Structure formats: structure tokens, C-alpha cells
Amino acid sequence: MVDIKNLDAPISTTTIERNQFDSPTDNIYEAISVVAKRAIQINSEIKKELIEKLDEFATHNDSLEEIFENKEQIEVSKFYEKLPKPHAIAVHEWLEDKIYYRNTKEEA
């Protein structure tokens, strides 16, 4: 599970040296594949957590007249908007050796 309150990943775009990025796999395409899969996992974890938090504020009325702004819900949404993107978190984890991967072709 991703600890979203203690993320060190950059919020803006950063340049990463290619040799540093692909050194664990010696193949840039494998490294990108591993990071992409991790980014998908992170995105689904964050999305699930956000939906759970927003469901607390959900009103199940069909009347348009009863819709109002909920400040807590807006604050939760703003918090998640300010988080680093899932791919930035995944790249940061990759560079910090926090992602476990294995090559199944080498095992066979």
C-alpha cells in the first residue's frame, strides 16, 4: 500500500539519467514495463482510497434541489489533486529500489 502522506516523489517533471533508470534490468523496455505496471497499481490504490473517502460524503437523494457544496469533500479532492502522479511515484520507487521484480524468462 502506498503511504500517500509521506511521498518524496516530485510533483513536476524531472530528468532522469537513462543508465540509472535501466541499470537494474539492463533493458530500458523492461524497466519501463515494470514501472508502468507499478504505476497502474498505485493509481488503482489511490483511486480506491479516494472513492472510499468521497463515499462518506455521498448523499443518495435524487433531488437536484438538495445538492450543496460540501467543504470537507472539496478539501479531500484538493488533497488528492496535489499528490504526485502515479507514474512519478512509481519512478521514484524504482530509483530507490523499492520495487521487487523478477524476470520469468530467466527462471525457465
C-alpha positions as CSV (number, residue, x, y, z in Angstrom):
1,M,0.0,0.0,0.0
2,V,1.2,3.5,-0.8
3,D,1.7,5.9,2.1
4,I,0.3,9.0,0.3
5,K,1.1,11.3,3.2
6,N,4.9,10.7,3.1
7,L,5.7,10.7,-0.6
8,D,9.0,12.0,-1.8
9,A,8.2,11.8,-5.5
10,P,8.5,15.0,-7.4
11,I,5.3,16.8,-8.4
12,S,6.7,18.3,-11.5
13,T,8.6,16.7,-14.4
14,T,12.2,15.8,-13.7
15,T,15.0,14.5,-15.9
16,I,16.4,11.0,-15.1
17,E,19.6,9.6,-16.4
18,R,18.8,6.7,-18.7
19,N,21.6,4.5,-17.4
20,Q,20.5,4.9,-13.9
21,F,16.9,4.1,-14.8
22,D,17.6,0.9,-16.7
23,S,20.6,-0.4,-14.7
24,P,18.6,-3.0,-12.6
25,T,17.3,-4.7,-15.8
26,D,19.9,-3.7,-18.4
27,N,17.0,-3.2,-20.7
28,I,15.1,0.1,-21.0
29,Y,12.0,-1.5,-22.2
30,E,11.8,-4.0,-19.3
31,A,12.4,-1.1,-16.8
32,I,9.6,1.0,-18.4
33,S,7.3,-2.1,-18.3
34,V,8.0,-2.7,-14.6
35,V,7.4,1.0,-13.7
36,A,4.3,1.2,-15.9
37,K,2.8,-1.8,-14.1
38,R,3.6,-0.4,-10.7
39,A,2.1,3.0,-11.8
40,I,-1.1,1.2,-12.6
41,Q,-1.1,-0.5,-9.2
42,I,-0.5,2.8,-7.4
43,N,-3.3,4.5,-9.5
44,S,-5.8,1.9,-8.5
45,E,-4.8,2.1,-4.8
46,I,-5.2,5.9,-4.8
47,K,-8.4,5.8,-6.7
48,K,-9.9,3.1,-4.4
49,E,-8.9,5.2,-1.3
50,L,-10.4,8.4,-2.8
51,I,-13.7,6.7,-3.7
52,E,-13.9,5.4,-0.2
53,K,-13.4,8.8,1.3
54,L,-15.8,10.5,-1.1
55,D,-18.5,7.9,-0.4
56,E,-18.6,9.2,3.2
57,F,-20.0,12.5,1.8
58,A,-22.3,10.9,-0.7
59,T,-26.0,11.8,-0.5
60,H,-28.4,9.3,-2.1
61,N,-31.1,11.8,-2.9
62,D,-32.3,12.2,-6.5
63,S,-33.5,15.7,-5.9
64,L,-31.4,18.4,-7.6
65,E,-32.6,21.0,-5.2
66,E,-30.8,19.3,-2.3
67,I,-27.3,19.4,-3.8
68,F,-25.0,21.7,-1.9
69,E,-21.3,22.2,-1.6
70,N,-19.6,20.1,1.0
71,K,-16.3,21.8,2.1
72,E,-14.8,18.6,3.5
73,Q,-15.4,16.8,0.2
74,I,-13.7,19.7,-1.6
75,E,-10.7,19.6,0.7
76,V,-10.3,15.8,0.2
77,S,-10.5,16.3,-3.6
78,K,-7.9,19.1,-3.5
79,F,-5.6,17.0,-1.4
80,Y,-5.7,14.2,-4.0
81,E,-5.2,16.6,-6.9
82,K,-2.0,17.9,-5.3
83,L,-0.4,14.5,-5.0
84,P,2.4,13.4,-7.3
85,K,1.1,11.5,-10.3
86,P,1.2,7.7,-10.1
87,H,4.0,7.3,-12.7
88,A,6.2,9.8,-10.8
89,I,5.7,7.8,-7.6
90,A,6.5,4.6,-9.5
91,V,9.7,6.0,-11.0
92,H,10.7,7.3,-7.6
93,E,10.1,3.8,-6.1
94,W,12.1,2.2,-8.9
95,L,15.1,4.5,-8.4
96,E,15.0,3.9,-4.7
97,D,15.0,0.0,-5.2
98,K,11.6,-0.3,-3.6
99,I,10.0,-2.3,-6.4
100,Y,10.5,-6.0,-6.5
101,Y,10.6,-7.6,-9.9
102,R,11.7,-10.8,-11.4
103,N,12.4,-12.0,-15.0
104,T,10.3,-15.1,-15.6
105,K,12.2,-15.9,-18.8
106,E,15.5,-16.3,-16.9
107,E,13.8,-18.7,-14.4
108,A,12.6,-21.0,-17.0
